[in-house]
Amino acid sequence: MKRRDFIAGLGVGAVATGLSGCKAEESLTQNNTSNSTQVFNWTMVTTWPPNFPVLGTGAAELAKNIEKMSNGRIKIKIYAAGELVPALEAFDAVSRGTADMAHSGAYYWKGKNPATQFFGALPFGMNAQETNGWMYYGGGLEIWQDIYAPFNIIPFPAGSTGTQMGGWFNKEINSVADLKGLKMRIPGLGGEVLSRAGGTPVNIPGGEIFNALQLGQIDACEWVGPYNDKAFGFHKAAKYYYSPGWHEPNATLEAIFNKESFNALPDDLKSIIELACQAMNMNMLSEYVTKNHQALQDLKSEGEVQFRSFPDEVLAVLKEKSIEVVDELVASNKDVARAYESYKKFQDGVKEWHKISEEQFYSSR
Amino acid sequence: MKRRDFIAGLGVGAVATGLSGCKAEESLTQNNTSNSTQVFNWTMVTTWPPNFPVLGTGAAELAKNIEKMSNGRIKIKIYAAGELVPALEAFDAVSRGTADMAHSGAYYWKGKNPATQFFGALPFGMNAQETNGWMYYGGGLEIWQDIYAPFNIIPFPAGSTGTQMGGWFNKEINSVADLKGLKMRIPGLGGEVLSRAGGTPVNIPGGEIFNALQLGQIDACEWVGPYNDKAFGFHKAAKYYYSPGWHEPNATLEAIFNKESFNALPDDLKSIIELACQAMNMNMLSEYVTKNHQALQDLKSEGEVQFRSFPDEVLAVLKEKSIEVVDELVASNKDVARAYESYKKFQDGVKEWHKISEEQFYSSR
């Protein structure tokens, strides 16, 4: 009767379920593997408005891919900026464990450590292809993970914008003198560089830029590239669209994970997370390359936008000021110095290579 | 007794195993998912020599990633070129089901369908970033999968070389006249183009190129880029290293799957395969970007190699002949026409975008 009691305790349904589980365990045991079935219910916050094209939708796709690959063993509930915490508190939320993960950009966290900017975007820095080389094979990701470790956070690259545009202007920039007093929405290091070149950087949230531009409160703004910019309607509030995006030759997007949440996962789910992020890095860049060129064609065919390139003289001054800004940062902080040394070495080398490969090819075709 | 017989039939060990399986099923059922535990023992063939750097090692890493993410539910045994089937029989092996998958390049299969070349490399075509945009967001992968479907094969991009080098030469190319009679190892469409420009393309396997070059049986060869080329020692058999790789602005590598093998997988494993390939596409390009620039630095520091760029006049003729070759292909086959129409539309659009983004940025820094 002892045995019968034991079975009664399980219940018939459980025994039936146990049978299929049993078969499962046998086939896996034969193959020397184990199989965890614990379900992890995770929370993800982002720094993007709800359904924000490419960045927000990419974050949602990342979550969906992780769920699919894990067969539902990781379930992720996503909160857009402001839904659970404000955009700029995503880092702290993951650090504290309020959220298990976030999708974001490392340059937002320069207040935590100025070195984070090397993992986001750097004026006159590396483009997407180069940055990703540095991340995965040049030691960049290792330094990044070291710098986030004291915050209890593990980062992975999880998206690239590619080279951005230089921004929307209501006055032409024909010389450095035209930058004097220019009120431009341009945050981060780019803003600091503009300031040293005589301009007045203004930092206002994405949702308010259009009105500020239309009302003449600012003379210019930068955002991302043709696809995101067109969706915000900047072409209806500014005359000139400038290139290139000297301040953001690429922006890397990050997926960041609370250390305890990540480490609680079995190894297979850790691999799924890591490779889902790497796949999203490829996927988002591919989406931007496609949608940016299509939006550019639309903007051209509408015929209202006047496309301009920054004069060489202006770019030379912006570059000089960029070097100045980065040099000062490097002198101020040992993490910046470590990140910069690695970044710079890679950039110098890859620049020589791309000069005779990508660049020569572009100009030959 | 009926119930006891039933349990006796399972054996005590199985009951104990069944219990943990039972818990597993419960936790998964609560979350509306199911969990397959069948193990798939797969065979992978490649077109690469054993441990061939980046291409062969990348294929091995792809297999390892799939195993890790699936927690051993897919196990992949890899055979390098010639170990199970010769390199150029990999496609047939997957088609027949002799192998479940292969890692390879689509241009090898032009004998199956000339349209496959659009998914490998095209002279004066798109670089890696552009090709990947086309693949994932421009309809390229869909066309590719349609073209492989009659062969019982499902392809995914699973690697990019980036822009290759123009090759090693023992004579300088100062004008189109210097191409006349030039015996060069250059296969595929590039070879056809060279032939129309007056040269003599020679198709010899990788392992025999060095000797042919050193013995003067050929005047020139192309292979991949600095990293793979240096490993083959071409700098010891040729004087000049030419850029750019007009014939292969990128080569996409493929992971191809036998349709029945792929379709037998549960959905989570299908997702794992698909995203492992996308991650490897990013990973391999990053590895090439890194190792190519480092090998270039080594070649430069050794001081023996003379770097040269093809004169504009030569590139213009090669481009003209490339268009001619592709136009003839398009006229000959409806699959080529379909692939080309999609490819060309994307290329024309993305070219305009990269002109004001990537290209302008490269020249500004």
Interface residues (C-beta under 8 A of the other chain):
Chain A: R3 R4 I7 L10 A14 V15 T17 G18 L19 S20 G21 C22 K23 A24 E25 E26 S27 L28 T29 Q30 N31 N32 T33 S34 N35 S36 T37 Q38 V39 N65 K68 M69 S70 N71 G72 R73 K75 F124 N127 A128 Q129 E130 N132 G133 W134 M135 Y136 Y137 G138 G162 T163 Q164 M165 G225 P226 S243 P244 G245 W246 P249 P266 D267 D268 S271 I272 L275 A276 Q278 A279 N281 M282 N283 L285 S286 E287 V289 T290 K291 N292 H293 Q294 L296 Q297 K300 F307 S309 F310 D312 L315 K319 F346 G349 V350 K351 E352 W353 H354 K355 I356 S357 E358 E359 Q360 F361 Y362 S363 S364 R365
Chain B: R3 R4 I7 L10 A14 V15 T17 G18 L19 S20 G21 C22 K23 A24 E25 E26 S27 L28 T29 Q30 N31 N32 T33 S34 N35 S36 T37 Q38 V39 N65 K68 M69 S70 N71 G72 R73 K75 F124 N127 A128 Q129 E130 N132 G133 W134 M135 Y136 Y137 G138 G162 T163 Q164 M165 G225 P226 S243 P244 G245 W246 P249 P266 D267 D268 S271 I272 L275 A276 Q278 A279 N281 M282 N283 L285 S286 E287 V289 T290 K291 N292 H293 Q294 L296 Q297 K300 F307 S309 F310 D312 L315 K319 F346 G349 V350 K351 E352 W353 H354 K355 I356 S357 E358 E359 Q360 F361 Y362 S363 S364 R365
